[in-house]
Amino acid sequence: MKKLIALFAVSTLASTAATAGIALSGAASVSYDDNGSAASATTYDADITLVGTAGGTTFTYSMDVDRAAPATTGAAMATTIGPVTIAADMFDAAESVTDSGTGNVKVQSVDTGVTISLDAPIGDATVGLDNSGNVTVSGTWSGVTVSHTSKKGGDTTTAAAAIAGMDISVTNKAGATTWSLGTTVSGVDLTLNSKQAITAAFGLTGNTMTVSHVAAVATAVSTATTHSVSAVKAYSTVAISRDLTSGAALSATYSSKDDSLTLKASVAF
């Protein structure tokens, strides 16, 4: 009997130790959209992510479960050995082709592979090199965070800072510059970017109301690294959301794009 008890204790300890290195998270939502003058629709979304950690190595696995047969959406492993970081993307599927936000396609490309990065601190800057030949120099000076990546197809430089209560970010990619500005005025969080998109969020009797103006979008063709873009006229949205004590969140969003009202219930863990 004692041997059985001891064996049970050992197996329980091993199981607990194995479970301790695994983190489970996920999110689920259901939305009803009246679609304006078009037919109404109800959509569902549920995703689960498992993260296993052993020492300095992390494995991440994610899947989409709102379907008859759950589908893998990602599998990656990363480890750090001193200044060297090795990351392996082991999953390649249709999600690398279709932009889930717009439904637009991107030129098919295999997105699996291994990246080896070397981070070497030089003074207040950090220099990184990966197996694609991209070199990144980043650091923070006088409260301004600057990152510059030299790569084939166009360098990218980003600068971000908090100045006089404003969060400012400027990015130059292959010669094209974009910027964003965020600040809070009388309890209202305001954001503005170079595409002329504006968002204002503020509390309203226990709820959060967000008013947004989405700038017009021009058509763009797809490449191996970017999705195609369909032309969209400028429109505005008004969203009211509330977090419930049950852990769920409710929201109602009106969009002038198609004169539609969307009701959504969601939960994340």
N, C-alpha and C positions, 0 to 999 in steps of 0.2 A: 504493500500500500504506500509506504514512504517513497519507494522508487517511482511509483506512478505519480504521486504528488509532486515530487521533484522534477520529473519529466514534464509535467503539465506547466510547472512554474517556469522552466527553461524555455519551453515553446512559446509561452505567453510573453516572456521577456523579449524573445527574438522577434515576435510579431509586432510588439509595441515599438521596438527599436527601428524596425523597417518602416513602420507607418509614420514614425516621427519625422522622417526625412521627406515625406510626401505632402504637398499642399494641394488642396482641391478648391477650385473657384469656378464660378459660372454666372450666367445671367439668362433670364428668360423674360419674354414680353409677348403681349397680344395687343394688336392694334385694329381699330375699326375706322375706316376712312369712307366718308360718304361720297368722295370723288366728285363733288360738285354736281354737274348735270349728268355725269357718267354713272355707270352702275357701281354701287357700293361694294367694298371688299373688306374681308377680315384676313389679317396675316399674323403669322406666329414666328417666333424666333427663340431658340434655346441653344446655348453653347456651354460646354464644359472644358475646363483646362486643368491638367495635372502637371505639377512641377515636382520633380524628384531631385533632391540635393544630396550629394555624397562628397564631403570635403569641399574642394574647390571646383567640383564639376556639377553642372546643372543640366537636367534633361527636361524639356518641355513638350507636352503632347496636348493637342487641342482637337475637339471634334464638334460637329454640328449635329444635334440630336433631335431637331424638330422635323423628323422625316421617318418613314417606315424603317429604313436601315441607317443607323448613325454613320456619318461620313467623316473621315479624318480631314482636318483643315490645316494641321501643322505638326511637324516633328523636328525638333532641333536639339543639339547638344553643344554645350560650351564649357570650356575649362580654362583656368588661368594658372600659368606656371611662371612665377616671378613677373617680369614685365611683358611676357608673351601671352596672348589670348588666342585660343583656337576655338573657332565656332564652325559647326557642321550643320547645314540645312539638309535634311534627309527626305523632304517631302516635295513632290512636284505634281501639281494637279490643276484643274480648270480654274481654281480661284486665283492663280497667277495670271490668268488671261482676261478674266472679266472683273471690272471694277464694281464691287458690290454696292457702291454708293450711287453710281449712275447707270450701271448695266452696260456701259460701253466697253468695247473690246480693246485689247492690246495685242500687238504682234506676238505670236507664240514664241516663248523662249523657256528653256529649262532653267528653273530657279534653284536647283539643288547645287551644292558645292561646299567647299571648305575655305574659310577665311582665316589667315594667320596674321595677327596684328602685333606690332611691337610698340609699346608706349615707353618713351624715354624722356624723363623730365629734364628740361634744360632751363635753369633759372626758374622763372615763373611760368614758363611755357611747357607744354607737353607735345612731343612729336610722335606721330603714329604712322606706321607703314603697314599696308595689307598686301595680300598676294596678287591683287589687281594692279599694283604699282601706284596706288593712290597714296599721297603723302598729306597728312593733316597736322597742322600746327594750331594749337588752341591754348588759351590762357585768359586770365582776368587781370586787367590793369586799371587802377583808379576807379573800380566799380563797373568797368565796361568789360563784358565777356566777348572775346573775339575768337572766331574759328575760321581757318582758311584751309581748303582742301584743293590740292593740285591733282587734276586727273584728266585723262583723255576725254575729249568731248566738251571741255569747258570747266574752268575753275569755279569754285563756290566759296564765297566769303560771307560770313554772318557776324553781325555785331548786335549785342543786346545790352540794355542798361536801364536802370530805374533812376529817372531824373525828375526832381521836383514833383513827386507823386505820380509820375507817368512811367509806364512800362513801354519802352521803345525797342523795336527790332527792325533791322535793315538787312536784307539779303541780296547779294549780287550773284547770279548764276549765269555763267557763260555770257556776261555782258548785259543781262537783263536784271534790273533792280526792282525789288518789291519791298514794302515796309508795312508795319502794323503799329498801332498806337492804342494803349489801354490806360484808362484812368477812372477814378471814382469821383463823382460830383454829387453832393447832397444825398449820399447813399445809393446813387445810381451808378452801376458799373457800365462804362461806355467803351466800346472798341471800334476802331476805324482802321481800314487798310487801304493799300494803294489801288485796289480794284474797286474802290468806292462802296464797299460793303460796310454797313453800320449796324451795331447791335447795342441795345440798351436793356439791362436787366436790373430789376428792383423788387423789393418785397412788397406784397399786397395782401394785408389781412391774413397772414399765415401762409400765403402762397408766394411763388416767385413768378413774376411776369417778365417775359423776354420779348422785346419788339425788335425785329430785324429787317433790314433792307438788303436784299441780295442783288448785286449788280448784274448787268447783262453779261452773258458768256458767249464768246465767239466760237465758231466751229474750228476744231483742230483735229488733224489726222493722228492715228496711233503710230507709235514707234516701238522699238524693243524695250524701252524703259518707261514710256508714258502711255496712258490710255487715250483713246480718241475722246473728243468732247463734242457733244451736240449743242447747237446754238440754243440759248435760252434767253428770253426777254427778262428784264428786271422785274422783280416782284417783292412783296413784303409778307412777313409772317408775324403772327402774334401767338405766343405760347404761354399757357398758365400751367404750372406744375406744383405738386404738393407731395411731400414725403410723409407717409403714414407711420404710425407707431408700430405697425405690424412688420415694417421693414420694406414694404412695397412702395412704389411711387406711381402717382397718377398724373396724366398730362392731357391737355386739350390744345390743339394747334390749328389755327386758321391760316390758310395760305391764299393769297390773291392770285397765285400762279394759275390755279384751276378752280378757284372759288370753293375750296374743299375744307372740311373740318375733320380732323383726325383725333380719335380718343385712344389713349394708350395706357396700359397697366404693365409695370415692369418690376422685376426684383433681381438683385444681384447679391451674391454671397462669396 
